[in-house]
């Protein structure tokens, strides 16, 4: 099977079990993000894949070949560290070509491949420069070129953008994804940044407590979170408590102050449930519109891209994201009506 396969990885440090049987597959040429909070095990997975850490149980396969017991330098895996790990005493060319030198590649071939790698990351002509003279974004590109110059089967990226400012970070997200598509290399990217994972990935694995909480494409994992944790971590959702109810074949999450229509996916009438609803899925409407519920606007905040409209649905907090100038004319401490489409609501049993 081409690509990367991780099977039943388990790892403990002392009494702390960091990985609890993690398994997944990345198709050849695809971009997978491992997403989760600090301590969830994502970097440990990356270190096991490249051989810098040994799993207590489980295996790692690259293009169908088991590399679990192979030394790191023999796995043909490229790695970009969070701190880039460049050699300050070497110029750009020597940093990029270091891995090829260790492989005893002839000098003329090293020079050619280093030049090609730097052109790929848009640093053509930077060979003689000292890495200490480069900006953070340029150092990140050098680290990426060094990882790609050996033509690895797998590329691993361990939060490589975390030290960059917001503007450069956004540019590098685009550049890394563009280069990955151009080269066609199977890539695993570790991040705790939700927007970064959504922007860059073919697939996302959300980790929580050493286990996979949810896996899917960015749209599915965002719009259909599999748990309360997933809904709260990946693009914070409103969590609304109520009782599951049915009327004339339509299911609702009901409370004395509101009724939110839902698609029934389990549970019985009377069950206490918790609904996750993204702030941008709410629509303002007239009082007599189907599905209208009262919303008390308490505070509005302009974020640049949208307005955050903070208030209450009954006695429960609600944070709505609204685009357009019309939201700017809305008054604080005023009453409005909102509705939500059933397909945009996900609910979970309270237990």
C-alpha positions as CSV (number, residue, x, y, z in Angstrom):
1,X,0.0,0.0,0.0
2,X,1.5,3.3,-1.0
3,X,1.7,6.3,1.4
4,X,2.2,6.1,5.1
5,X,0.5,3.7,7.5
6,X,0.6,3.8,11.3
7,X,-0.7,0.8,13.1
8,X,-1.8,0.7,16.8
9,X,0.9,3.0,18.2
10,X,1.3,2.9,22.0
11,X,3.8,4.9,24.0
12,X,4.2,5.6,27.7
13,X,6.7,7.8,29.5
14,X,6.9,6.4,32.9
15,X,3.3,6.0,34.2
16,X,2.0,8.4,31.7
17,X,0.4,6.8,28.6
18,X,0.9,9.3,25.8
19,X,-0.4,7.2,22.9
20,X,-3.3,4.7,23.4
21,X,-3.4,2.7,20.2
22,X,-3.3,5.2,17.3
23,X,-3.8,3.9,13.8
24,X,-4.2,5.8,10.5
25,X,-3.2,5.8,6.8
26,X,-2.1,8.7,4.6
27,X,-2.5,8.2,0.9
28,X,0.5,8.8,-1.3
29,X,0.8,12.5,-2.2
30,X,-1.8,13.7,0.4
31,X,-1.4,16.3,3.1
32,X,-2.5,15.2,6.6
33,X,-2.5,17.4,9.7
34,X,-2.2,16.1,13.2
35,X,-4.2,18.6,15.3
36,X,-4.7,18.9,19.0
37,X,-3.8,20.6,22.3
38,X,-0.4,20.4,23.9
39,X,0.2,16.9,25.4
40,X,-2.2,15.1,23.1
41,X,0.6,13.0,21.5
42,X,0.9,14.5,18.1
43,X,4.7,15.3,18.2
44,X,5.3,11.8,19.7
45,X,3.6,10.3,16.7
46,X,5.9,12.3,14.4
47,X,9.0,11.3,16.3
48,X,8.0,7.6,16.1
49,X,7.4,7.9,12.4
50,X,10.9,9.3,11.7
51,X,12.6,7.0,14.2
52,X,13.6,9.5,16.8
53,X,11.3,7.8,19.3
54,X,10.5,4.1,19.8
55,X,7.0,2.9,20.2
56,X,6.1,0.5,23.0
57,X,3.8,-1.2,20.5
58,X,2.7,-0.8,16.9
59,X,4.4,-0.3,13.6
60,X,5.1,2.3,10.9
61,X,4.9,1.4,7.2
62,X,6.2,3.5,4.3
63,X,4.8,2.5,0.9
64,X,4.0,-0.9,2.3
65,X,7.5,-1.5,3.8
66,X,7.8,-1.9,7.6
67,X,10.4,0.7,8.8
68,X,9.6,0.3,12.5
69,X,13.0,-1.1,13.4
70,X,15.0,0.7,10.8
71,X,17.4,3.5,11.9
72,X,16.2,7.1,11.3
73,X,18.8,7.8,8.6
74,X,17.8,4.8,6.6
75,X,14.0,5.6,6.5
76,X,14.2,8.2,3.7
77,X,12.0,10.6,5.7
78,X,12.4,14.4,5.6
79,X,11.8,16.3,8.8
80,X,11.4,20.1,9.4
81,X,11.7,20.9,13.1
82,X,9.8,23.6,15.0
83,X,13.1,25.6,15.6
84,X,14.4,24.7,12.1
85,X,17.7,23.2,13.6
86,X,19.9,25.0,11.1
87,X,23.7,25.2,11.6
88,X,24.6,28.8,12.2
89,X,28.3,28.3,11.3
90,X,27.3,27.1,7.8
91,X,26.0,29.1,4.8
92,X,22.6,28.3,3.2
93,X,24.1,25.9,0.6
94,X,25.9,23.8,3.2
95,X,22.9,23.6,5.4
96,X,20.7,22.4,2.6
97,X,23.3,20.0,1.3
98,X,24.2,18.5,4.7
99,X,22.1,15.4,4.3
100,X,23.4,14.7,0.8
101,X,27.0,15.1,2.1
102,X,26.2,12.5,4.8
103,X,24.9,10.2,2.1
104,X,28.3,10.7,0.3
105,X,26.6,12.2,-2.8
106,X,29.3,13.6,-5.2
107,X,29.9,17.3,-4.7
108,X,28.8,18.3,-8.3
109,X,25.5,16.4,-7.7
110,X,25.1,18.1,-4.3
111,X,25.6,21.5,-5.8
112,X,23.0,20.8,-8.5
113,X,20.3,19.4,-6.2
114,X,20.9,22.2,-3.6
115,X,20.3,24.8,-6.3
116,X,17.1,23.0,-7.5
117,X,15.8,22.8,-3.9
118,X,16.4,26.5,-3.2
119,X,14.7,27.4,-6.5
120,X,11.7,25.3,-5.4
121,X,11.4,27.3,-2.1
122,X,12.0,30.7,-3.9
123,X,15.5,31.2,-2.5
124,X,17.5,30.9,-5.7
125,X,20.9,32.6,-5.3
126,X,20.9,32.4,-1.5
127,X,23.6,29.7,-1.5
128,X,26.4,31.8,0.0
129,X,24.4,33.6,2.6
130,X,24.7,32.9,6.3
131,X,21.6,31.6,7.9
132,X,22.0,34.2,10.7
133,X,21.4,36.9,8.1
134,X,18.0,35.5,7.1
135,X,14.6,36.4,8.3
136,X,12.4,33.8,10.1
137,X,10.5,33.1,7.0
138,X,13.7,32.6,4.9
139,X,15.1,30.3,7.6
140,X,11.9,28.2,7.4
141,X,12.3,27.9,3.6
142,X,16.0,26.8,4.1
143,X,14.8,24.1,6.5
144,X,12.2,23.0,4.0
145,X,14.7,22.9,1.2
146,X,17.0,20.8,3.4
147,X,14.2,18.3,4.1
148,X,13.3,18.0,0.4
149,X,16.7,17.9,-1.2
150,X,17.2,14.2,-0.3
151,X,14.0,13.4,-2.2
152,X,12.3,11.6,0.8
153,X,9.3,9.4,0.5
154,X,7.6,11.1,3.4
155,X,7.8,14.8,4.7
156,X,7.2,15.5,8.4
157,X,6.6,19.1,9.6
158,X,6.6,19.7,13.4
159,X,4.8,23.1,13.9
160,X,7.3,24.8,11.6
161,X,5.3,28.1,11.4
162,X,4.8,28.7,15.1
163,X,7.7,31.2,15.4
164,X,6.5,33.4,12.5
165,X,4.4,36.5,12.7
166,X,0.8,36.3,11.4
167,X,1.4,37.7,7.9
168,X,4.5,35.6,7.1
169,X,2.8,32.6,8.6
170,X,-0.2,32.9,6.2
171,X,2.2,33.3,3.3
172,X,4.2,30.2,4.3
173,X,1.0,28.2,4.7
174,X,0.3,28.8,1.0
175,X,3.9,28.2,0.0
176,X,4.3,24.9,1.8
177,X,1.0,23.6,0.4
178,X,1.9,24.7,-3.1
179,X,5.3,23.1,-2.9
180,X,3.8,19.9,-1.4
181,X,1.4,19.7,-4.3
182,X,4.2,20.5,-6.8
183,X,6.5,17.8,-5.5
184,X,3.6,15.3,-4.8
185,X,5.1,14.1,-1.5
186,X,3.1,12.4,1.3
187,X,3.1,14.9,4.1
188,X,2.3,14.9,7.9
189,X,2.0,18.3,9.5
190,X,1.8,18.8,13.3
191,X,0.0,21.9,14.5
192,X,-2.2,23.1,17.4
193,X,-3.6,25.9,15.2
194,X,-7.1,25.0,13.9
195,X,-7.1,27.6,11.1
196,X,-3.8,26.3,9.9
197,X,-5.0,22.7,9.7
198,X,-8.3,23.7,8.0
199,X,-6.4,25.8,5.4
200,X,-3.7,23.4,4.5
201,X,-5.0,19.8,4.8
202,X,-6.5,17.1,2.7
203,X,-7.3,15.2,5.9
204,X,-7.2,16.2,9.6
205,X,-6.8,13.9,12.6
206,X,-7.9,15.5,15.8
207,X,-6.1,14.0,18.8
208,X,-7.3,14.1,22.4
209,X,-5.6,12.4,25.3
210,X,-3.5,10.1,23.2
211,X,-6.4,8.9,21.0
212,X,-8.0,9.9,17.7
213,X,-11.1,12.0,18.5
214,X,-12.1,12.5,14.9
215,X,-10.6,12.1,11.4
216,X,-11.9,13.5,8.1
217,X,-11.6,16.2,5.5
218,X,-11.5,19.8,6.7
219,X,-15.1,20.6,5.8
220,X,-16.6,17.5,7.4
221,X,-14.6,17.7,10.6
222,X,-15.5,21.4,10.9
223,X,-19.2,21.2,10.1
224,X,-19.9,17.8,11.7
225,X,-17.8,17.5,14.8
226,X,-18.0,14.1,16.4
227,X,-17.9,15.1,20.0
228,X,-18.3,18.1,22.3
229,X,-14.5,18.3,22.5
230,X,-14.2,18.4,18.7
231,X,-16.9,21.1,18.4
232,X,-15.2,23.2,21.0
233,X,-11.6,22.8,19.8
234,X,-11.9,23.0,16.1
235,X,-13.5,26.4,15.5
236,X,-15.3,27.1,18.8
237,X,-19.0,26.3,18.6
238,X,-21.9,27.4,20.7
239,X,-23.0,24.6,23.0
240,X,-26.7,24.7,23.8
241,X,-28.4,22.4,26.2
242,X,-32.0,21.2,25.9
243,X,-34.4,18.2,25.6
244,X,-34.9,16.1,22.5
245,X,-38.5,16.5,21.4
246,X,-40.6,15.5,18.4
247,X,-43.7,17.1,16.8
248,X,-45.4,16.1,13.5
249,X,-42.3,14.1,12.4
250,X,-39.9,17.0,13.1
251,X,-37.3,16.7,15.8
252,X,-36.2,19.6,18.0
253,X,-33.9,20.5,20.8
254,X,-36.3,22.2,23.1
255,X,-36.2,24.5,26.1
256,X,-38.8,26.8,27.6
257,X,-37.3,29.7,25.6
258,X,-36.5,28.1,22.2
259,X,-36.9,25.2,19.8
260,X,-34.0,24.3,17.5
261,X,-34.9,21.9,14.7
262,X,-32.4,19.0,14.2
263,X,-31.9,16.0,12.0
264,X,-32.6,13.0,14.2
265,X,-29.5,10.8,14.4
266,X,-30.2,9.0,17.7
267,X,-31.8,9.4,21.1
268,X,-35.3,9.3,22.4
269,X,-37.9,12.0,23.3
270,X,-37.1,13.5,26.6
271,X,-33.3,12.8,26.4
272,X,-31.2,15.7,27.7
273,X,-28.7,16.6,24.9
274,X,-26.2,19.3,24.1
275,X,-26.2,20.9,20.6
276,X,-23.1,22.3,18.9
277,X,-23.9,25.2,16.5
278,X,-21.3,27.3,14.7
279,X,-21.8,31.1,15.1
280,X,-21.9,31.8,11.4
281,X,-24.8,29.3,10.8
282,X,-27.3,31.5,12.6
283,X,-29.6,33.6,10.4
284,X,-31.5,36.7,11.6
285,X,-35.1,36.6,10.7
286,X,-38.6,38.0,11.4
287,X,-40.5,37.0,14.5
288,X,-43.1,35.1,12.5
289,X,-40.5,33.3,10.3
290,X,-40.5,29.4,10.5
291,X,-38.0,28.3,13.2
292,X,-37.6,31.8,14.7
293,X,-36.2,32.0,18.2
294,X,-35.7,35.1,20.4
295,X,-32.1,36.4,20.8
296,X,-31.1,39.2,23.2
297,X,-28.0,41.1,21.8
298,X,-25.9,42.2,24.7
299,X,-22.6,43.2,23.1
300,X,-21.2,43.5,19.5
301,X,-17.5,43.4,18.6
302,X,-16.1,44.2,15.2
303,X,-13.2,41.8,14.3
304,X,-12.3,43.0,10.9
305,X,-13.8,40.1,8.9
306,X,-17.1,40.0,10.7
307,X,-19.1,41.2,13.7
308,X,-19.3,39.0,16.9
309,X,-22.8,39.4,18.3
310,X,-22.8,38.2,21.9
311,X,-26.0,37.6,23.7
312,X,-28.5,35.0,25.0
313,X,-30.8,32.4,23.6
314,X,-33.2,32.2,26.5
315,X,-30.9,31.9,29.5
316,X,-28.0,30.4,27.5
317,X,-25.0,32.2,26.1
318,X,-24.8,32.6,22.3
319,X,-22.0,34.0,20.1
320,X,-23.0,34.7,16.5
321,X,-20.7,35.7,13.7
322,X,-22.3,38.0,11.1
323,X,-21.0,39.6,7.9
324,X,-22.1,42.8,6.3
325,X,-22.8,46.4,7.3
326,X,-26.3,45.5,8.5
327,X,-24.8,43.8,11.6
328,X,-23.1,47.1,12.4
329,X,-26.4,48.9,12.8
330,X,-27.8,46.4,15.3
331,X,-28.2,47.8,18.8
332,X,-26.9,46.4,22.0
333,X,-29.4,45.5,24.7
334,X,-32.0,44.9,22.0
335,X,-34.1,41.9,21.1
336,X,-33.9,40.1,17.7
337,X,-34.9,36.7,16.2
338,X,-32.6,34.0,14.8
339,X,-33.1,30.6,13.2
340,X,-30.8,27.7,12.3
341,X,-31.1,25.0,9.6
342,X,-31.4,21.5,11.0
343,X,-28.4,20.3,8.9
344,X,-26.2,22.8,10.7
345,X,-26.9,21.4,14.1
346,X,-25.0,18.5,15.7
347,X,-26.1,17.2,19.0
348,X,-24.7,14.8,21.7
349,X,-26.1,13.0,24.7
350,X,-25.2,15.0,27.9
351,X,-23.7,11.9,29.4
